[in-house]
């Protein structure tokens, strides 16, 4: 895989003169997916010793690199240890970003980090300035190793007694990385049955809370990490971005927990105590925001809970994180814009600051492009296969939000439907707006404005 990363780096260096940062990032993820596909096609990658089909390998490589979690074969029972390690490596690279990992390798080899590479890292992390990128990457990598290490140690408390020392340590590391990177890919199929995820631990506070904490920390955003590390708990010193990300995350987690408990108390939570039901509801609220693990049966959720899950999947985590979705800050920016217009305000203000007009435009573009892609995919899949629309919409928003939750239809999708899901996962990882810009960004916009004319709205 190191050779594949070097090839990606060489590709970036050869095309950077004629391509934009957005296009290079899109090409980088595409190349990484192809490299993973080729590795998973090797007979050594499967337990049967037979080569996986191209579509199966491509789907698995995409869902791993794009940290989604939708699978067409059970990870534990289908892939060998070699195949699982390839998947884990793609999860780690995809979660942190291939440019971040490239810079880490360059620092290890004591290579010079050029300005163009710093610009690529800035673009991939959604940072506001190119200065301090190398230091940020170093802190992100060290922080990731530390957090994933702590998570693995805590999970080992449960997994080592259950599976033995070698397997317990392996499972602890795998699930810690998968949770932190918001991938949701698990190895419990050989223990609890295929596609069971973490259902055996629905009443286990240790596993549920550790996995939830890893998901939240990974999805909060690397720039938020730096702000908290710099200013501690001094709220007034946080940047506007950090304040919005933390506020929306708290509201979604708390609100989601309450609503899931209300919606599911007579369904999936019927045989649980109040404490167990709250724990399960909290995990549902956390994992719906791009993680993909599940402790309750997703297919058995009530229609209200499925709709709530779709909404949470659509929002996702925060910008510059391992999570997907349109992002918490994007949603809040648009809400503030609408609220300001309803009040007749001339500016969009939040937490004592005014939002930039460019950020408002970008937020609108991200949401509209994502919705258009989702609706187009829903129409296409529903015209190809006779599947309930509720399940199709759930699958689509799970893919474009890089979540990985499913009602169970992933394995029954046709070839064309799987290819559409692969495309949505890819777009969700690089960003729907980035995907669109990768085709249009080089086009020059004429500096001439046409005459304006009013139209009727509403």
TAGINOR-V777832 format. One record per residue. N is the residue number from 1. SS is DSSP state (@ for helix, = for strand, . for the rest). PSI is psi in degrees with one decimal (none if undefined). D_LAST is the distance of its C-alpha to the last C-alpha in Angstrom with 1 decimal. Layout:
BEGIN
n->{N,N}
ss->{SS,SS}
psi->{PSI,PSI}
d_last->{D_LAST,D_LAST}
END
This chain:
BEGIN
n->{1,2,3,4,5,6,7,8,9,10,11,12,13,14,15,16,17,18,19,20,21,22,23,24,25,26,27,28,29,30,31,32,33,34,35,36,37,38,39,40,41,42,43,44,45,46,47,48,49,50,51,52,53,54,55,56,57,58,59,60,61,62,63,64,65,66,67,68,69,70,71,72,73,74,75,76,77,78,79,80,81,82,83,84,85,86,87,88,89,90,91,92,93,94,95,96,97,98,99,100,101,102,103,104,105,106,107,108,109,110,111,112,113,114,115,116,117,118,119,120,121,122,123,124,125,126,127,128,129,130,131,132,133,134,135,136,137,138,139,140,141,142,143,144,145,146,147,148,149,150,151,152,153,154,155,156,157,158,159,160,161,162,163,164,165,166,167,168,169,170,171,172,173,174,175,176,177,178,179,180,181,182,183,184,185,186,187,188,189,190,191,192,193,194,195,196,197,198,199,200,201,202,203,204,205,206,207,208,209,210,211,212,213,214,215,216,217,218,219,220,221,222,223,224,225,226,227,228,229,230,231,232,233,234,235,236,237,238,239,240,241,242,243,244,245,246,247,248,249,250,251,252,253,254,255,256,257,258,259,260,261,262,263,264,265,266,267,268,269,270,271,272,273,274,275,276,277,278,279,280,281,282,283,284,285,286,287,288,289,290,291,292,293,294,295,296,297,298,299,300,301,302,303,304,305,306,307,308,309,310,311,312,313,314,315,316,317,318,319,320,321,322,323,324,325,326,327,328,329,330,331,332,333,334,335,336,337,338,339,340,341,342,343,344,345,346,347,348,349,350,351,352,353,354,355,356,357,358,359,360,361,362,363,364,365,366,367,368,369,370,371,372,373,374,375,376,377,378,379,380,381,382,383,384,385,386,387,388,389,390,391,392,393,394,395,396,397,398,399,400,401,402,403,404,405,406,407,408,409,410,411,412,413,414,415,416,417,418,419,420,421,422,423,424,425,426,427,428,429,430,431,432,433,434,435,436,437,438,439,440,441,442,443,444,445,446,447,448,449,450,451,452,453,454,455,456,457,458}
ss->{.,@,@,@,@,@,@,@,@,@,@,@,@,@,@,.,.,.,.,.,@,@,@,@,@,@,@,@,@,@,@,@,@,@,@,@,@,@,@,@,.,.,@,@,@,=,.,.,.,.,.,.,.,@,@,@,@,@,@,@,@,@,@,@,@,.,.,.,.,.,.,.,.,.,@,@,@,@,=,.,@,@,@,@,@,@,@,@,@,@,@,@,@,@,@,@,.,@,@,@,@,@,@,@,@,@,@,@,.,.,.,.,.,.,@,@,@,@,@,@,@,@,@,@,@,.,.,.,.,.,.,.,@,@,@,@,@,@,@,@,@,@,@,@,@,@,@,@,@,@,@,@,@,@,@,@,@,@,@,@,@,@,@,.,@,@,@,@,@,@,@,@,@,@,@,@,@,@,@,@,.,.,.,.,.,.,.,.,@,@,@,@,.,.,.,.,.,.,@,@,@,.,.,.,@,@,@,@,@,@,@,@,@,@,@,@,@,@,@,@,.,@,@,@,@,@,@,@,@,@,@,.,.,.,@,@,@,.,.,@,@,@,@,@,@,@,@,@,@,@,@,@,@,@,@,@,@,@,@,@,@,@,@,@,.,.,.,.,.,.,.,.,.,@,@,@,@,@,@,@,@,@,@,@,@,@,@,.,.,.,.,.,.,.,.,.,.,@,@,@,.,.,@,@,@,@,@,@,@,@,@,@,@,@,@,.,.,.,.,.,.,.,.,.,.,.,.,@,@,@,@,@,@,@,@,@,@,@,@,@,@,@,@,.,.,.,.,.,=,=,.,.,=,=,.,.,@,@,@,@,@,@,@,@,@,@,@,@,@,@,@,@,@,@,@,@,@,@,@,@,@,@,@,@,.,.,.,.,@,@,@,@,@,@,@,@,@,@,@,@,.,.,.,.,.,.,.,.,.,@,@,@,.,.,@,@,@,@,@,@,@,@,@,@,@,@,@,@,@,@,.,@,@,@,@,@,@,@,@,@,.,.,.,.,.,.,.,.,.,.,.,.,.,.,.,.,.,.}
psi->{-29.1,-37.3,-37.4,-39.3,-39.2,-37.8,-39.4,-43.6,-42.7,-37.4,-43.1,-44.0,-33.7,-25.3,-4.0,-23.7,-25.9,-0.3,154.2,166.5,-42.5,-43.1,-37.4,-41.8,-44.1,-42.9,-36.3,-46.9,-38.4,-43.7,-40.4,-40.1,-43.2,-41.2,-43.6,-38.3,-44.8,-39.9,-39.1,-15.8,-14.5,139.5,-29.8,-13.4,-15.9,155.0,-27.4,-16.8,3.6,147.3,134.0,152.0,156.2,-43.3,-38.8,-44.7,-42.1,-45.2,-44.9,-40.7,-38.8,-47.1,-27.2,-50.3,-37.7,10.5,54.3,-65.6,-8.8,133.4,148.6,-13.0,150.5,128.3,-42.0,-38.0,-20.4,-45.4,143.6,177.4,-39.9,-47.5,-40.4,-37.7,-35.9,-44.7,-44.0,-40.8,-40.2,-36.3,-46.1,-45.4,-43.6,-35.1,-46.8,-20.7,133.3,-29.2,-37.8,-46.9,-35.2,-42.2,-38.2,-47.2,-38.3,-39.7,-39.7,-39.8,2.0,41.0,153.1,134.1,108.7,165.4,-36.6,-37.3,-39.9,-38.4,-37.1,-42.1,-42.3,-45.5,-42.5,-27.9,0.0,32.2,156.9,-21.8,153.2,-21.4,138.5,13.0,-41.1,-43.1,-39.1,-44.3,-42.9,-45.5,-38.8,-44.9,-48.0,-39.8,-39.0,-47.0,-43.2,-48.6,-44.4,-34.5,-44.6,-43.1,-41.7,-40.7,-41.7,-41.5,-30.1,-25.7,-34.2,-41.5,-35.2,-48.4,-31.2,-40.3,-6.1,167.8,-55.6,-51.5,-38.6,-42.8,-43.9,-46.4,-37.4,-45.6,-46.1,-49.7,-27.4,-46.3,-43.4,-38.2,-46.8,-39.7,4.7,35.2,-42.9,10.3,132.3,171.0,21.7,-1.0,-32.0,-8.4,-50.1,1.5,149.7,140.0,27.6,-17.8,-134.6,31.2,-26.3,-14.1,23.0,-29.5,11.6,106.5,-36.9,-56.5,-45.7,-44.9,-36.6,-47.4,-41.9,-44.0,-41.6,-41.7,-45.5,-46.9,-42.1,-31.5,-1.9,-24.4,135.5,-34.5,-32.6,-39.2,-51.1,-38.8,-43.6,-40.0,-36.0,-40.5,0.6,-129.7,19.1,93.2,-41.0,-23.6,-9.4,151.9,163.4,-39.0,-46.8,-42.5,-43.7,-45.6,-46.4,-41.4,-48.6,-40.6,-45.7,-44.9,-43.5,-40.7,-48.1,-47.8,-40.8,-40.9,-47.5,-46.9,-41.4,-40.2,-41.8,-45.1,-31.3,2.2,-25.5,9.1,-103.2,-17.8,8.7,-34.4,17.3,155.1,172.8,-45.6,-43.6,-37.5,-39.6,-41.0,-45.8,-39.2,-39.3,-43.4,-40.7,-40.4,-38.3,-50.9,-25.4,-20.6,59.1,11.0,-49.5,-15.3,160.7,141.2,-17.2,161.1,110.6,-39.5,-24.1,-0.4,150.1,163.2,-35.4,-42.3,-35.6,-41.2,-42.4,-41.3,-41.8,-43.4,-43.2,-39.1,-37.2,-39.6,-51.3,-149.4,-151.3,157.8,149.9,35.7,-172.3,-4.3,167.8,-151.2,179.4,-15.7,147.1,-44.8,-38.7,-47.2,-45.2,-38.9,-43.7,-38.4,-44.6,-39.6,-46.4,-45.0,-40.0,-39.2,-39.3,-30.9,-6.0,21.7,145.0,-12.7,161.4,109.3,141.7,135.2,39.3,17.1,155.5,134.7,144.1,141.3,-35.5,-36.3,-36.5,-43.3,-43.5,-41.4,-42.8,-42.6,-44.1,-47.5,-46.0,-44.7,-41.8,-43.0,-40.8,-44.8,-41.9,-44.6,-38.6,-42.6,-38.4,-43.4,-43.0,-49.2,-40.7,-27.0,-19.6,-41.2,148.8,80.1,139.2,135.0,-33.7,-42.9,-36.4,-46.2,-38.9,-45.9,-41.5,-47.2,-26.1,-37.4,-49.6,-22.7,3.1,48.3,-61.5,-2.3,148.1,153.2,2.8,7.9,-8.9,-45.6,-14.1,4.5,145.3,174.9,-47.5,-42.2,-39.2,-39.1,-36.9,-41.6,-39.5,-45.2,-41.2,-39.7,-42.0,-46.7,-38.3,-33.7,-45.9,-12.9,131.2,-38.2,-38.5,-37.9,-44.2,-40.9,-26.1,-19.3,-20.7,-12.4,-28.6,-14.3,132.5,136.9,126.9,135.3,24.5,130.4,135.2,163.1,140.5,146.7,134.7,148.1,163.5,129.2,134.0,none}
d_last->{53.6,54.8,55.6,52.0,50.7,53.1,51.8,48.2,49.4,51.3,48.3,46.2,49.0,49.4,45.8,44.6,45.4,43.1,40.3,37.7,37.9,34.9,36.6,39.9,38.5,36.9,40.2,42.2,40.5,40.8,44.5,45.1,43.6,46.0,48.9,48.2,47.9,51.3,52.9,51.6,53.0,56.5,58.6,59.4,55.8,56.0,58.4,59.5,60.6,58.7,56.0,52.4,50.4,48.3,44.9,46.1,47.3,44.1,41.9,44.1,44.3,40.5,39.8,42.6,41.7,38.0,39.1,37.1,39.7,38.8,42.1,43.5,47.0,48.3,49.2,52.4,54.0,53.0,53.4,56.8,57.3,57.0,53.7,52.4,53.5,51.6,48.5,49.1,49.6,46.4,44.5,46.1,45.4,41.9,41.2,42.5,41.5,43.9,44.0,45.0,47.7,48.9,49.3,51.2,53.6,54.0,55.0,57.4,59.0,58.9,57.0,55.3,51.5,50.2,47.4,45.3,45.8,44.8,41.6,41.0,41.5,39.1,36.4,37.2,37.1,34.1,36.4,35.7,39.1,41.8,44.6,46.1,44.9,48.4,49.0,45.6,46.5,49.9,48.5,45.9,48.7,51.2,48.6,47.6,51.3,52.0,49.1,49.6,53.3,52.9,50.6,53.2,56.0,54.2,53.3,56.9,58.0,56.6,56.9,60.5,62.1,60.1,60.6,63.6,63.8,62.9,60.1,58.8,58.6,56.9,54.3,53.7,53.1,51.0,48.6,48.5,47.4,44.9,43.4,43.3,41.6,39.1,40.4,41.2,44.0,47.1,50.7,51.0,51.1,54.9,55.3,52.7,51.9,49.6,46.0,46.8,45.5,46.5,46.5,50.1,49.2,46.5,48.9,50.4,49.3,51.0,49.3,45.9,45.8,47.3,45.0,42.0,43.3,43.7,40.2,38.7,40.9,40.2,36.5,36.2,36.7,39.8,38.7,38.2,41.8,43.1,41.4,42.8,46.2,46.3,45.2,46.1,44.3,43.5,39.8,39.5,40.9,38.5,36.0,32.3,31.9,34.6,33.2,29.7,31.4,33.8,31.4,28.9,31.8,33.4,30.3,29.7,33.4,33.9,30.7,31.3,34.9,34.2,31.6,33.8,36.7,34.8,33.5,36.8,39.5,40.2,39.8,41.0,42.3,44.1,47.6,47.1,48.1,45.5,46.5,46.4,43.0,41.6,43.2,41.7,38.2,38.5,39.6,36.7,34.3,36.1,36.6,33.0,32.0,33.6,37.2,37.7,40.7,40.8,43.2,41.7,41.0,37.5,37.6,38.5,35.6,33.5,30.1,28.6,30.8,29.8,26.1,27.0,29.2,26.5,24.3,27.4,28.4,25.1,25.5,29.2,31.5,31.6,31.7,35.2,36.5,37.9,34.7,31.7,28.0,25.2,27.2,27.0,26.5,23.6,21.8,22.7,21.7,18.1,18.1,19.7,17.1,14.2,16.5,17.6,14.2,13.7,17.2,16.7,19.5,20.5,21.8,21.6,24.8,26.6,30.3,31.1,29.8,26.9,25.2,25.5,22.6,24.1,24.1,20.4,19.8,22.4,21.0,17.6,19.6,21.8,19.3,17.3,20.7,22.2,19.5,19.7,23.5,23.6,21.5,23.7,26.8,25.9,25.5,28.7,30.8,29.7,30.7,34.0,35.1,34.9,33.8,31.6,28.0,28.3,31.3,29.7,26.7,29.2,31.4,28.7,27.3,30.9,31.7,28.9,29.4,33.2,33.9,36.3,35.7,35.8,36.2,39.1,37.7,38.4,41.9,40.9,38.4,39.5,40.5,37.2,35.2,37.4,36.9,33.1,33.6,36.0,33.5,30.8,33.5,34.5,30.9,30.5,33.7,33.2,29.5,26.7,25.9,29.6,30.0,27.5,29.1,32.5,31.7,29.9,31.2,34.2,32.2,32.3,29.2,30.1,30.1,28.7,25.2,23.7,22.4,18.9,16.4,12.9,10.0,6.8,3.8,0.0}
END
